[in-house]
Amino acid sequence: MEGESRRGGRNLVALTGTAALLAVAINFAITTLNIHLKNRKKKGLLGTNIQINLSASEILKLADHIVEKSKKVHDAVASVPLCKITCANSVQLLAELEAQQFPLIQSCTFPKLVSVSEDIRKASIEAEQRIDAHLSACSKREDVYRVIKAFTRQEGEMSSEVNRFAKNLIKDFVRNGLDLTSTKREELQRLKAKIDELNMRYIRNLNDNSPVLHFDAKDLAGLPPEFLESLDRAMGGRYKVLLRSHHVSPILELCKVGSTRKSVALNYGRRCEANVSVLESLVLLRHKLARLLGFVSYADYAVNSRMAGTSAKGLLSCLQDAITVVEFLENISANLEGMASKELSLLKELKRNEEGDVQFGVEDLPFYAKKIKDHRLDFNFGEVPDAEVWHQDVQLFSVMDLRSGQHMGYFYLDIYSREGKYGHTCVVPLQNGTCTNNVRQIPVALLISQLQKEVDGQSRLLRFLKLLIYSMSLIHHVCNQSSFSRFSGLRLDPDFVEIPSLLLENWCYESEALKLISGFHQDITKPLEEEVCKSLKSWRFSFSALKIKQEVLYCLFDQIIHSKENVDMIGLFRHLHSKIMLGLPMLEGTKPASCFPRTAIGYEATCYSRLWSEVFAADIFSAKFADDIHNQNAGICFRNKVLSQGGKDPFEILSDFLGRKPCLEAFINDRVSCISDTWQLLQNDFHLQCVLIFFCDHNS
C-alpha cells in the first residue's frame, strides 16, 4: 500500500491507535508543503451540504432561506398541543433543524474569513447578522420553551443524548429570562444591552489609544534588522514604537537594553486608565444579571454550565476538597512555588552578570527566559483531486477509517496568507457529524492559517507545533460520533474542547516525531540527533513555572472580580501580584485592569479554562501513553471513548477513559522534572546549541 501511495503521488498514512494520532498531524504538515498546487476543476463533495464559492447575492439569499425554514420549524414545534408532545414532534424537529442548517449557516459565514472578494466578505458579514438576529429571537420564544419544558417533564425513558439536548435547550431559554416575569425579563434585556455597549467601549478605548515611543537605534540593540526596517521614523530619524503587542512583544523578548524594556513595559501597562472604571461598571452589571437569573455571582453564572462548574466535590482527586476555580488556580500556583523560585534565581543571576547590580523586574522575564532557552489513531488521509475550492491555494483532504472503510469526513487546508483573509490561525467547523433517522451526516472542517508561501524565492516552512495542535482539533471534529449537531465537532464544553489538541503536544516532543518532522524539508536522511531530541524534550517546560504563575495571576484576578462585588481592582491586582510573583514588584503606575481585554469580552470569569484543559491533557498522556507512545489499544480507546463522544458529560468521558478521577500530579511533575533537567544542562553547558530554530522557522 505504501508503494502504491507513492506511485499515486498522494501522501497516505496507514497507522493505528496512538501512532495514528501522531501521524495525523505530521502528515498534514508534510502533505501541505510537498504537494504541488494545481488548478482544480469544480467537483462537489458527496455527503455534505457545504456550499462553496457562493456569490454575494447567493449568500444573502441563502441566509434568508435559513431564517425562513427555521421560523417554520419553530412555529411547528410551538403549535404542538401540550397533551400530544412527543420527541419526534418537538426535540427531534429542533435537532434535525440544527443538523441541516449548521453547514448552510457556515456556508454563509465562513467566506468573511477567506474570500478574496470584498463584496462577498461584506455579504457574509451581513448574512451572519441576519441569522444571529433570528436565532436570538428564537431563543426567546415562550411558545417553544413551553413545549420543550413539557417534554422534559414527561415520564418514560429517553436516551442520555436526547435528555442532554433537551436540557441544553431549557438552559438557553432560562438564560434568556423565560422563567422571569415580563418586568424582570425587560430588565434582563436592558442589562445585556448595557453590557454589550460597555464591552465595545472597553475594546474601542484600547483600539483608539495608540501612544508612540521614540528610540534611537542604540536603544533597540538586539532587535533584528527586519523588525527595525518595519518601524516608521520620526523627525530626526528616531524609531517610532507603537504600544501594540506586535511591537511590544519583540522588544520585551529581544531588546538588550534594560531601560528600553522597562520604558516599553511601563507605558504599555499605563494605557487606557479610563478602562478601569469601564471594567468596574461592567462587572457590576454582570453581577446584577447573574443575580436576576438566580446565581450568586457572575462567576457562578459563567462557570455553572461548564465542566469546572458541573464537577462534583473532589473533581481532582489530588485537590481533595477543592471545588472552586479559585482553589484550583491557587493549588497550581502553590505547587509551582519552588520551581518558580529556582527559575527566578537563575534569571536574576544572569541579569547581574550582564547588567550589573540592577533590580530584576517583571519586564525582564521575557528577555532573560528567552535568552536562556535560546542557548539551547487509525486513519488514511488523501488529497481529493479536482475539488471545488474558493482559492487555488486551498486543498481538500478526505479521512477514511482503515479498519471499517468508513468515510469519516473531510477537511480543507487554507494556510497561505493573502489580502482580505482572516489574520489568525483557527479551525472552523463547516458541517458537524450527526445521525438523523439512521443516516449519518459526515463532518467537514477548515484549517485557516497565515503562512507566507515564499520568502526570498524559497518555500517557507511551517512553525510545526502550532499547525500540529490545530490539526488535532481537525481530528477531534472528524472523530466525533454524536447523534446531535449541538454536541458534535468542536461544539463541546469550552473547558473540554482543547484537551485533545493539548494532548497532542506530548507526541510532538518525542524523539520519533522530532526526527520525522526535522528531516522532511531538504534531506530526509538527516533528521535531528537523539541527543538533541532529548534536549528539546527537557527544555519543553523550561521556565514555564514563572509563566504559568503569571497566567494564574490574571486568571485569579478575573475570577475574583466576578465572584465578589465592589472589589478594589487596582488593590486586588497589587495584592495578588505580591502573593503570586515571588516578591517581584509591579511596575509603578501600571493598571493591568485597564488593558486586559480577555476579562472584558470573550473570557469573562473563564480565563482559567486553558490551564484547566492542560491539567487533564497532562494526566491523560502520563496515565495512558507516557510509557509507550505507540500503544495502539490506548490510542483506539482514546478515539472511541474521548474523541468520538459528544453527548456525554466531559468529566464522565475522562473518568471513564482514565478509570479514575483526573488529577493534577502529572501536570506538576512534568514541569518539576523539566526544571531539574534544565539546571543540569546549564551546569554542563551554559551555551547549549539550540537547533529548535532549524525546524521552527526556515528563515532563522
C-alpha positions in Angstrom: 0.0 0.0 0.0 2.8 2.4 0.9 4.4 1.8 -2.5 1.1 2.4 -4.3 0.5 5.6 -2.4 4.0 6.8 -3.5 3.3 5.9 -7.1 0.0 7.7 -6.9 1.7 10.8 -5.8 -0.5 11.0 -2.7 0.8 11.1 0.9 -1.1 8.4 2.7 -0.6 7.2 6.3 -1.8 3.7 7.3 -1.3 3.5 11.1 -3.4 2.6 14.0 -4.0 3.7 17.6 -1.6 6.2 19.0 0.7 6.1 16.1 -2.2 7.4 14.0 -2.7 10.4 16.3 0.9 11.4 15.7 0.8 10.6 12.0 -2.3 12.7 11.6 -0.6 16.0 12.3 2.8 15.1 10.8 1.1 14.0 7.5 -0.8 17.3 7.4 2.5 19.3 7.5 4.3 17.1 5.1 1.5 17.0 2.6 0.8 20.6 2.8 4.4 21.6 2.0 5.2 19.0 -0.7 2.1 18.6 -2.8 2.3 20.8 -5.9 -0.6 23.2 -6.2 -2.5 22.8 -9.4 -5.7 24.2 -11.0 -8.7 22.2 -9.9 -11.9 21.5 -11.7 -15.1 22.1 -9.7 -16.3 18.9 -8.0 -18.8 18.7 -5.2 -18.4 16.6 -2.0 -20.7 13.6 -1.5 -22.5 13.5 1.8 -22.1 17.2 2.6 -24.3 20.3 2.4 -21.4 22.8 2.3 -21.8 25.4 -0.4 -18.5 26.7 -1.7 -18.0 29.8 -3.9 -21.3 31.4 -3.4 -21.7 34.9 -4.8 -22.7 37.9 -2.6 -26.3 37.7 -3.7 -26.4 33.9 -3.2 -25.1 34.3 0.3 -27.8 36.7 1.3 -30.5 34.6 -0.5 -29.3 31.5 1.4 -29.4 33.4 4.7 -33.0 34.4 4.1 -33.8 30.8 3.3 -32.2 29.6 6.5 -34.3 32.1 8.5 -37.5 31.2 6.7 -37.0 27.5 7.2 -36.0 27.9 10.9 -39.1 30.0 11.6 -41.4 27.3 10.1 -39.9 24.6 12.2 -40.1 26.7 15.4 -43.7 27.5 14.6 -44.4 23.8 14.1 -43.0 23.0 17.5 -44.8 25.8 19.2 -48.1 24.6 17.7 -48.0 21.1 19.3 -50.7 20.7 21.9 -49.1 20.0 25.3 -51.1 16.8 25.6 -49.7 15.4 22.4 -46.0 16.2 22.7 -43.5 13.5 21.6 -39.8 13.5 21.0 -40.5 13.3 17.2 -42.7 16.5 17.1 -40.6 18.6 19.5 -37.0 17.9 20.4 -36.2 15.8 17.3 -37.5 18.5 15.0 -35.2 21.1 16.5 -32.3 18.7 16.5 -32.8 17.9 12.8 -33.1 21.6 12.1 -29.7 22.3 13.7 -28.1 19.4 11.8 -29.5 20.6 8.5 -28.8 24.3 8.9 -25.4 24.3 10.6 -23.5 23.6 7.3 -25.7 26.1 5.5 -25.1 28.8 8.1 -21.3 28.1 7.9 -21.6 28.4 4.1 -22.9 31.9 4.6 -20.4 33.0 7.3 -17.0 31.4 6.6 -16.4 33.4 3.4 -15.9 36.5 5.5 -12.7 34.8 6.7 -11.2 33.6 3.4 -12.8 35.3 0.4 -10.6 37.5 -1.9 -13.8 39.5 -2.8 -14.6 42.4 -0.6 -18.3 42.3 -1.8 -18.5 38.6 -0.7 -16.9 39.3 2.7 -19.4 42.1 3.3 -22.3 39.9 2.2 -21.1 37.2 4.6 -21.0 39.6 7.5 -24.5 40.9 6.7 -25.8 37.3 6.4 -24.3 36.5 9.8 -26.0 39.5 11.3 -29.4 38.4 9.9 -29.0 34.8 11.0 -27.8 35.8 14.5 -30.7 38.2 15.0 -33.2 35.4 14.1 -31.5 32.9 16.3 -31.6 35.4 19.2 -35.3 35.8 18.7 -35.8 32.0 18.6 -34.0 31.7 22.0 -36.7 34.0 23.5 -39.8 32.2 22.2 -42.0 31.4 25.1 -44.3 29.1 23.0 -41.4 26.9 22.0 -40.0 26.9 25.6 -43.4 25.8 26.9 -43.4 22.8 24.6 -39.8 21.7 25.4 -40.3 22.1 29.1 -43.4 20.0 28.9 -41.4 17.3 27.1 -38.7 17.2 29.8 -41.4 16.6 32.4 -42.9 13.6 30.7 -42.4 10.2 32.3 -40.6 7.4 30.5 -37.1 6.7 29.4 -35.2 8.8 26.9 -31.6 8.4 25.7 -28.9 10.3 27.5 -28.2 12.4 24.4 -31.9 13.3 24.0 -32.0 14.2 27.7 -28.8 16.3 27.4 -30.0 18.1 24.3 -33.4 18.9 25.8 -31.7 20.2 29.0 -29.4 22.4 26.9 -32.4 23.9 25.2 -34.0 24.6 28.5 -30.8 26.2 29.8 -30.6 28.5 26.8 -34.2 29.6 27.3 -33.8 30.1 31.1 -30.6 32.2 30.5 -32.6 34.4 28.2 -35.1 35.1 31.0 -38.1 33.0 30.1 -38.6 31.9 33.7 -38.8 35.5 34.7 -41.7 37.9 34.9 -42.1 40.2 31.9 -40.8 43.1 34.0 -37.7 41.3 35.0 -37.2 40.0 31.5 -37.2 43.5 30.2 -34.6 44.4 32.9 -32.5 41.5 31.8 -32.5 42.7 28.2 -31.6 46.2 29.3 -28.7 44.8 31.3 -27.5 42.8 28.3 -27.6 45.8 26.1 -25.6 47.9 28.6 -23.1 45.1 29.0 -22.6 44.8 25.2 -22.2 48.6 25.0 -19.5 48.6 27.7 -17.8 45.6 26.2 -17.4 47.5 23.0 -16.3 50.7 24.8 -13.5 48.9 26.6 -12.2 47.4 23.3 -12.7 50.6 21.4 -10.7 52.5 24.1 -7.9 50.1 23.6 -8.0 50.3 19.8 -8.2 54.1 19.8 -5.4 54.5 22.3 -2.2 54.3 20.2 0.6 56.0 22.1 4.0 56.1 20.5 7.5 56.0 22.0 10.6 57.2 20.2 14.0 55.4 20.4 17.4 55.7 18.8 19.0 52.7 17.2 21.2 52.1 20.2 18.2 51.9 22.4 16.9 48.9 20.3 20.0 46.9 20.3 19.3 43.2 19.9 16.3 43.5 17.6 16.6 42.0 14.2 17.1 44.3 11.2 13.8 43.3 9.6 11.9 44.5 12.7 13.7 47.8 12.7 13.0 48.3 9.0 9.3 47.8 9.7 9.2 50.7 12.1 8.2 54.2 11.0 10.7 57.0 11.6 10.1 60.3 13.4 11.8 63.6 12.7 15.5 63.2 13.3 15.4 59.6 12.3 14.3 58.1 15.7 12.3 54.9 15.5 8.6 55.1 16.4 7.4 52.2 18.6 3.7 51.7 18.9 2.4 50.4 22.2 0.7 47.5 20.5 1.5 43.8 21.0 3.2 43.3 17.6 5.8 46.0 18.7 5.9 45.4 22.4 6.4 41.6 22.4 9.6 41.6 20.3 11.1 44.4 22.3 10.4 42.7 25.7 11.9 39.4 24.3 14.8 40.6 22.2 16.0 44.1 23.2 19.3 44.0 25.1 18.8 47.5 26.7 17.1 47.1 30.1 15.9 50.8 30.2 14.1 50.3 26.9 12.4 47.2 28.0 11.3 48.9 31.2 10.1 52.1 29.4 8.0 50.0 26.9 6.5 47.7 29.6 5.7 50.7 31.9 3.9 52.7 29.3 2.2 49.6 27.9 0.7 48.9 31.3 -0.4 52.5 31.8 -2.7 52.6 28.7 -6.3 53.4 28.8 -6.7 54.3 32.5 -10.4 55.1 31.8 -10.9 51.4 31.2 -10.6 50.7 34.9 -13.9 52.4 35.6 -15.4 50.8 32.5 -14.5 47.3 33.8 -15.8 48.2 37.2 -19.2 49.1 35.7 -19.1 46.0 33.5 -18.6 43.7 36.5 -21.3 45.4 38.5 -23.8 44.9 35.6 -22.7 41.3 35.2 -23.4 40.6 38.9 -26.8 42.1 38.6 -27.6 40.0 35.5 -26.4 36.8 37.3 -28.5 37.6 40.4 -31.5 38.2 38.3 -31.2 34.7 36.9 -30.7 33.2 40.3 -27.0 32.9 40.6 -24.8 34.1 43.5 -22.3 35.9 41.3 -21.4 36.3 37.6 -18.6 33.8 38.1 -21.2 31.3 39.3 -23.3 32.1 36.2 -20.3 31.8 33.8 -18.9 28.5 35.2 -22.1 26.8 36.1 -22.7 25.2 32.8 -19.1 24.3 32.1 -17.0 21.3 33.2 -15.5 23.3 36.1 -18.9 24.2 37.4 -20.7 20.9 37.0 -18.0 18.8 38.5 -18.8 17.4 41.9 -16.7 17.9 45.1 -13.4 16.2 44.8 -13.2 16.6 41.0 -9.5 16.5 41.0 -8.5 13.7 43.3 -5.3 15.3 44.3 -7.1 18.5 45.3 -9.3 16.7 47.8 -11.8 19.3 48.9 -11.0 21.9 46.3 -14.2 22.5 44.4 -13.9 26.1 43.1 -11.9 27.5 40.2 -10.1 29.9 42.6 -8.9 26.9 44.7 -7.8 25.1 41.5 -5.7 28.0 40.5 -4.2 28.6 43.9 -3.3 24.9 44.1 -1.4 25.1 40.8 0.4 28.3 42.0 1.4 26.7 45.3 2.7 23.5 43.6 4.9 25.6 41.3 6.3 27.8 44.0 9.6 26.0 44.5 10.2 25.5 40.8 9.4 29.2 40.0 11.8 30.3 42.7 14.6 28.3 41.1 13.8 29.8 37.7 13.8 33.3 39.1 17.1 32.9 40.9 18.7 31.8 37.6 17.3 34.7 35.7 18.4 37.2 38.4 21.9 35.8 38.3 22.0 36.1 34.5 20.9 39.7 34.7 23.6 40.5 37.3 26.2 39.0 35.1 25.1 41.1 32.1 23.8 44.4 33.5 25.4 44.6 37.0 23.6 45.2 40.2 20.3 46.4 38.7 17.0 45.3 40.2 15.3 42.5 38.3 11.7 43.4 37.3 8.8 41.7 35.7 9.7 43.4 32.5 12.9 41.4 32.4 11.1 38.0 32.5 10.5 37.6 28.7 14.0 38.7 27.7 16.1 36.5 30.1 13.8 33.5 29.9 14.2 33.6 26.1 17.9 34.2 26.3 18.4 31.0 28.4 16.1 29.0 26.2 17.9 30.2 23.1 21.1 28.8 24.5 19.8 25.5 23.7 -5.3 6.9 15.7 -6.2 4.6 12.7 -6.7 6.7 9.6 -6.0 7.1 5.9 -5.6 10.6 4.6 -5.6 11.5 0.9 -6.0 14.8 -1.0 -9.2 15.0 -3.0 -8.3 15.9 -6.6 -10.3 18.3 -8.7 -12.3 19.5 -5.7 -14.2 22.8 -5.7 -12.4 25.3 -3.6 -12.5 29.1 -3.1 -8.8 29.8 -3.9 -6.1 27.9 -5.9 -4.0 27.5 -2.7 -6.7 25.7 -0.8 -6.5 21.9 -0.5 -9.2 19.3 0.4 -8.5 16.0 2.2 -10.6 13.0 2.8 -10.4 10.9 6.0 -11.1 7.2 5.9 -11.2 4.6 8.7 -8.8 1.9 7.6 -10.4 -0.9 9.7 -14.0 -0.4 8.7 -13.6 1.5 5.4 -16.0 4.2 6.8 -15.7 7.6 5.4 -15.0 9.8 8.4 -15.1 13.2 6.9 -13.3 16.0 5.0 -11.1 18.9 5.9 -9.9 21.9 4.0 -6.4 23.4 4.4 -6.2 27.2 3.7 -2.8 28.0 5.2 -1.3 30.7 3.0 -1.7 34.4 3.6 -3.5 36.7 1.1 -5.2 40.0 1.1 -8.5 40.2 2.9 -8.1 36.8 4.6 -8.7 36.3 8.4 -5.4 37.1 10.1 -5.1 34.3 12.6 -4.8 30.5 12.8 -8.1 28.7 13.7 -10.2 25.7 13.0 -13.7 26.4 11.5 -16.3 23.6 11.6 -18.3 23.7 8.4 -20.5 20.7 8.9 -21.0 18.8 12.1 -21.3 15.0 12.2 -24.8 13.9 13.1 -27.0 10.9 12.8 -30.7 11.5 11.9 -33.1 8.7 11.1 -30.1 6.3 11.0 -28.5 8.5 8.2 -25.0 9.7 9.1 -24.0 13.3 8.1 -20.2 13.4 7.8 -18.2 16.3 9.4 -16.3 18.9 7.4 -13.8 21.3 8.9 -11.5 24.1 7.7 -8.0 25.0 9.0 -7.1 28.6 8.3 -3.5 29.9 8.9 -1.3 32.7 7.7 1.9 31.0 6.3 4.0 33.0 3.8 4.2 30.9 0.6 7.7 32.0 -0.3 10.4 34.1 1.3 13.2 35.3 -0.8 12.2 32.8 -3.5 12.3 29.8 -1.2 9.4 27.8 0.3 8.6 28.9 3.8 8.5 26.2 6.5 5.6 25.9 9.0 6.0 26.5 12.7 5.3 22.9 13.2 3.9 22.9 16.7 1.1 25.4 16.0 0.0 23.6 12.9 0.0 20.2 14.6 -2.0 21.5 17.5 -4.7 22.9 15.3 -4.5 19.7 13.2 -5.6 17.7 16.3 -8.7 20.0 16.5 -9.5 18.9 13.0 -9.2 15.2 14.0 -11.4 15.8 17.1 -14.0 17.3 14.8 -13.9 14.4 12.3 -13.9 11.7 15.0 -16.9 12.9 17.0 -19.8 10.5 16.6 -22.5 12.3 18.5 -26.1 12.0 17.2 -26.8 15.7 17.7 -25.2 18.5 15.9 -25.1 20.6 19.1 -22.6 18.0 20.7 -20.7 17.3 17.5 -17.4 18.6 16.2 -15.9 21.4 18.2 -19.2 22.4 19.8 -18.3 21.0 23.1 -17.8 22.2 26.7 -15.2 25.0 26.4 -13.3 23.5 29.4 -13.1 20.2 27.5 -12.7 21.1 23.8 -8.9 22.0 23.9 -7.8 18.8 25.7 -7.2 16.7 22.6 -5.0 19.3 20.9 -3.1 19.9 24.1 -2.6 16.2 24.4 -1.0 16.0 21.0 1.8 18.4 22.1 3.3 15.5 24.1 3.9 13.4 20.9 5.5 16.4 19.2 8.4 16.3 21.7 9.1 12.6 21.5 12.2 11.6 19.6 10.4 9.7 16.8 8.2 12.7 16.0 11.1 15.2 16.1 13.2 13.1 13.8 10.4 12.7 11.3 9.5 16.3 11.3 13.0 17.7 11.2 14.1 15.6 8.2 11.5 16.3 5.6 12.5 19.7 4.2 15.7 19.3 2.3 17.3 16.0 3.3 15.1 13.2 4.8 18.2 11.3 5.7 19.4 13.9 8.2 16.9 14.2 11.0 17.8 15.6 14.4 20.2 13.6 16.5 18.9 11.6 19.5 20.8 13.8 22.0 19.3 16.9 20.5 15.8 15.4 20.7 16.3 14.6 24.4 17.5 18.2 25.0 14.5 19.6 23.3 12.1 17.5 25.3 13.9 18.5 28.5 13.6 22.2 27.5 10.0 22.0 26.7 8.8 23.3 30.0 11.9 25.2 31.0 11.0 28.4 32.7 7.3 27.5 32.4 6.6 27.9 36.2 7.0 31.7 36.2 5.0 31.9 33.0 2.2 29.8 34.5 2.2 31.8 37.7 1.8 35.0 35.7 -1.2 33.3 33.9 -2.6 32.2 37.3 -2.3 35.8 38.5 -4.5 37.1 35.7 -6.9 34.1 35.9 -7.4 34.7 39.7 -8.0 38.4 39.1 -10.6 37.6 36.5 -12.3 35.0 38.8 -12.3 37.1 41.9 -13.7 40.3 40.4 -16.5 38.2 39.0 -17.1 36.4 42.3 -17.3 39.4 44.7 -18.9 42.9 44.5 -17.2 46.3 45.0 -13.7 45.0 44.6 -10.8 47.5 44.5 -9.4 46.3 41.2 -6.1 48.1 41.5 -5.6 47.0 45.1 -6.6 43.4 44.3 -4.1 43.1 41.4 -1.3 44.6 43.6 -2.2 42.1 46.3 -2.3 39.1 44.0 1.0 40.2 42.3 2.9 40.3 45.6 1.4 37.0 46.7 2.0 35.0 43.5 5.0 36.6 41.7 7.6 35.8 44.4 8.1 39.3 45.6 8.7 40.8 42.1 7.4 44.4 42.3 4.8 45.7 40.0 5.8 48.5 37.6 4.8 51.6 39.4 1.7 53.3 38.0 0.6 50.4 35.8 -3.1 49.3 35.8 -3.4 45.9 34.3 -7.2 46.1 34.7 -7.3 48.8 32.1 -5.7 46.7 29.4 -6.9 43.1 30.0 -9.4 42.5 27.1 -10.0 38.9 27.9 -11.8 39.7 31.1 -13.8 42.4 29.3 -15.2 40.4 26.5 -14.9 36.7 25.4 -13.4 35.1 28.5 -15.0 36.9 31.4 -14.8 34.7 34.5 -13.5 31.9 32.4 -9.8 32.8 31.8 -8.9 29.7 33.7 -10.1 27.4 31.0 -6.9 26.7 29.1 -5.0 25.8 32.3 -7.9 23.5 33.2 -7.5 21.7 29.9 -3.7 21.5 30.2 -4.1 19.7 33.6 -6.3 17.0 32.0 -4.2 16.6 28.9 -1.1 16.0 31.0 -2.9 13.5 33.1 -4.1 11.5 30.1 -0.7 11.3 28.5 1.0 10.3 31.7 -1.5 7.7 32.5 -2.0 6.1 29.1 0.8 7.0 26.7 4.0 8.1 28.5 5.4 4.5 28.8 4.6 3.6 25.2 3.6 6.4 22.7 2.7 3.6 20.2 0.2 1.9 22.5 -2.4 1.0 19.9 -5.0 -0.1 22.4 -4.8 3.1 24.3 -4.9 5.1 21.1 -8.0 3.4 19.8 -9.6 3.6 23.3 -8.9 7.4 23.3 -10.5 7.7 19.9 -13.6 5.7 20.9 -14.1 6.9 24.5 -13.0 10.6 24.2 -12.8 11.9 20.6 -16.0 10.2 19.4 -18.0 11.2 22.4 -20.1 14.4 22.3 -23.4 13.9 24.1 -21.9 12.9 27.5 -20.7 14.9 30.4 -17.0 15.8 29.9 -16.0 14.7 33.4 -17.8 11.4 32.8 -15.9 10.9 29.5 -12.5 11.5 31.0 -13.2 9.5 34.2 -14.4 6.6 32.0 -11.2 6.7 29.9 -8.8 7.0 32.8 -10.6 4.6 35.1 -10.4 7.2 37.9 -10.9 10.8 38.6 -8.4 13.1 36.8 -5.6 14.6 38.9 -3.1 17.5 38.9 0.0 15.4 39.7 1.2 14.8 36.1 0.9 18.5 35.2 3.2 19.5 38.1 5.6 16.6 37.8 6.3 17.3 34.1 7.4 20.8 35.0 9.3 19.9 38.1 11.4 17.3 36.2 11.9 19.8 33.4 13.5 22.4 35.7 15.8 19.8 37.2 17.0 18.7 33.7 17.4 22.4 32.8 19.6 23.1 35.7 21.7 20.1 34.9 22.1 21.1 31.3 23.0 24.7 32.2 25.7 23.4 34.6 27.1 21.2 31.9 27.0 23.7 29.1 25.6 27.2 29.6 25.9 27.8 25.8 23.9 24.8 24.7 23.3 24.9 20.9 19.6 25.3 20.2 18.5 23.7 17.0 14.9 24.3 17.7 15.1 27.3 15.3 16.0 25.0 12.5 12.7 23.2 12.4 10.5 26.0 13.6 11.4 28.6 11.0 13.4 28.3 7.8 14.4 32.0 7.9 16.1 31.7 11.3 
